[in-house]
Amino acid sequence: TGPAVGGFILDARRHPIADVQAFIYAVDSSIIASGFTDATGYFETNAVLPGKYTVKVVYPSAKTIIISGVVIKTGITPLNITAAEPTADTSLPYTNFVPVVDKKKSGADKKKK
């Protein structure tokens, strides 16, 4: 396996949503990888070259979330969505899905004694 996108897609009550499609688009708008959620809501796309991509998530209702600026480096780039299915097609930046690092827990703000 190579660099890919993977994660869980859950509804607002944190229940898994099966059969959601995820597509990775190249700069020229061609689909270069895809994956489907299973019964647990987990999906993983096939491998792509490292780079910056757009990911389109298509719910069973045919409503979509387009996520721009997904930087794929090595391993599985996480993309977890916990929200109600969109009522209309939606576009969001990947930064909305990146976990926030708590500096207090990471030790970044510890002072030397």
C-alpha positions as CSV (number, residue, x, y, z in Angstrom):
1,T,0.0,0.0,0.0
2,G,1.1,3.6,-0.6
3,P,-0.2,7.0,0.4
4,A,-4.0,7.1,0.6
5,V,-6.9,8.7,2.4
6,G,-8.9,6.9,5.1
7,G,-11.1,7.5,8.0
8,F,-14.6,7.2,9.4
9,I,-17.8,8.8,8.2
10,L,-20.4,9.1,11.0
11,D,-23.7,10.8,11.4
12,A,-24.4,13.5,14.0
13,R,-25.2,10.8,16.5
14,R,-21.9,9.1,15.8
15,H,-23.5,6.2,14.0
16,P,-21.6,4.8,11.0
17,I,-22.8,5.6,7.5
18,A,-22.3,2.7,5.1
19,D,-21.9,3.0,1.3
20,V,-20.5,6.5,1.3
21,Q,-18.2,6.9,-1.7
22,A,-14.9,8.8,-1.5
23,F,-13.0,9.9,-4.6
24,I,-9.6,11.6,-4.9
25,Y,-9.3,14.0,-7.8
26,A,-6.1,15.1,-9.5
27,V,-5.4,18.7,-10.5
28,D,-6.9,18.0,-14.0
29,S,-10.2,16.9,-12.3
30,S,-9.7,13.2,-13.2
31,I,-10.6,10.6,-10.5
32,I,-7.4,8.8,-9.5
33,A,-8.5,6.8,-6.5
34,S,-11.7,5.9,-4.6
35,G,-13.1,3.9,-1.7
36,F,-16.4,3.1,0.0
37,T,-17.4,3.1,3.7
38,D,-18.2,-0.3,5.2
39,A,-20.7,-1.1,7.9
40,T,-18.5,0.5,10.5
41,G,-18.3,3.8,8.5
42,Y,-14.6,3.2,7.7
43,F,-13.2,3.8,4.2
44,E,-9.8,3.8,2.6
45,T,-8.9,4.8,-0.9
46,N,-6.4,3.1,-3.1
47,A,-2.9,4.5,-3.2
48,V,-1.8,7.7,-4.9
49,L,1.4,9.6,-5.3
50,P,2.1,12.2,-2.6
51,G,0.7,15.6,-3.4
52,K,-2.2,18.0,-2.8
53,Y,-5.7,16.7,-3.9
54,T,-9.4,17.3,-3.7
55,V,-11.5,14.6,-2.1
56,K,-15.2,14.3,-2.9
57,V,-17.4,12.4,-0.5
58,V,-20.8,11.2,-1.9
59,Y,-23.4,10.2,0.5
60,P,-26.2,7.6,-0.3
61,S,-28.5,10.6,-0.7
62,A,-26.3,11.8,-3.5
63,K,-25.4,15.0,-1.6
64,T,-21.6,15.7,-1.6
65,I,-18.9,17.3,0.4
66,I,-15.9,18.5,-1.6
67,I,-12.8,18.8,0.5
68,S,-10.0,20.9,-1.1
69,G,-6.3,21.0,-0.2
70,V,-5.9,17.5,1.1
71,V,-2.2,17.0,1.4
72,I,-1.2,13.3,1.1
73,K,2.3,12.4,2.2
74,T,2.9,8.9,3.4
75,G,0.7,6.3,4.9
76,I,-3.0,7.0,5.4
77,T,-4.0,10.6,5.5
78,P,-6.8,10.9,8.0
79,L,-10.2,12.2,6.9
80,N,-12.9,11.7,9.6
81,I,-16.3,13.3,9.2
82,T,-18.9,13.3,12.0
83,A,-21.9,15.4,11.0
84,A,-25.4,15.0,9.6
85,E,-25.6,14.3,5.9
86,P,-25.4,17.6,4.0
87,T,-28.7,18.9,2.8
88,A,-27.0,20.5,-0.1
89,D,-23.7,20.0,-1.9
90,T,-20.9,21.6,0.2
91,S,-17.3,22.6,-0.3
92,L,-14.9,22.8,2.7
93,P,-11.1,23.2,3.1
94,Y,-9.2,20.2,4.5
95,T,-8.1,22.4,7.4
96,N,-11.7,21.9,8.8
97,F,-10.9,18.2,9.3
98,V,-7.4,18.3,10.7
99,P,-7.2,17.6,14.4
100,V,-6.2,20.5,16.6
101,V,-3.1,19.8,18.6
102,D,-3.4,20.8,22.3
103,K,-0.1,22.6,23.0
104,K,-0.4,21.9,26.7
105,K,-0.7,18.2,26.2
106,S,2.1,18.1,23.6
107,G,4.6,19.8,25.9
108,A,5.3,22.6,23.4
109,D,4.7,25.2,26.1
110,K,6.8,23.7,28.9
111,K,9.5,26.0,30.1
112,K,13.0,24.9,31.1
113,K,13.8,25.2,34.7
